[in-house]
Amino acid sequence: MEEATRPFIVMTVLVNSAARPAAVTRSHADALERVRGAAYGHDIGGIEITEVTLPAKTFNVLRKAVGLPATTVGLYDIFPVSPEVTEEHRRVAGKFLAAEAIWALDEQRAFGAEALHFRLELPQSWSREPKEIHKTLIDAGVLNLSAAAVETFRQVKAAWEATQPALVTQVGSRPSTREQEALGTHTTPGHDSDDATGGAALEASTPPHMTTPEASV
């Protein structure tokens, strides 16, 4: 499968299910404006937003863990995927990578004893088994990006981070021990997902890599 020469930017948002729709709309608009500004002048395949809705209790545990105020209605991050894959694959990839950010923070005990509960919304035909989701996405080529595409995303990501609101810990910015050991490796079809770099690492110099979390979706 030929590598894509430019990234498609998927902006994921972890949304508080108890937030007012108008507040969510305003928050999305601000985030989209920031990512469009970060991507301005770069050769990208497009930008889209995908949501992962969290129960209010789970969202507030996560919000407090990263040091954001009570007025926060959404936590945002961006990921690169191949523009050659279908919209369905892009959206699922965004949701899965965002979930990995939560799982990685949970692995680091970022939430203390608080239990996190959320369910990924997936197309009806998809398996809910994390390893199967991972395999389907990798087989589809969602992260099949050239070095030029990775570098473009690195620059967009750096510009995006420069506009982020101040917070204690950016969502997904702290790799787990397993991820620290694996940073710089690439996930390929057939690779053991337990040895792959975590998607939550989000280093500016590398694209995310998917791992299979020890959690249910």
Secondary structure, 3 states (H helix, E strand, C coil): CCCECCCEEEEEEEEECCCCHHHHHHHHHHHHHHHHHHHCCCCCCEEEEEEEEECHHHHHHHHHHCCCCCCCCEEEEEEEECCCCCHHHHHHHHHHHHHHHHHHHHHCCCCCCCCCCCCCCCCCCCCCCHHHHHHHHHHHCCCCECHHHHHHHHHHHHHHHHCCCCCCCCCCCCCCHHHHHHCCCCCCCCCCHHHCCCCCCCCCCCCCCCCCCCCCC
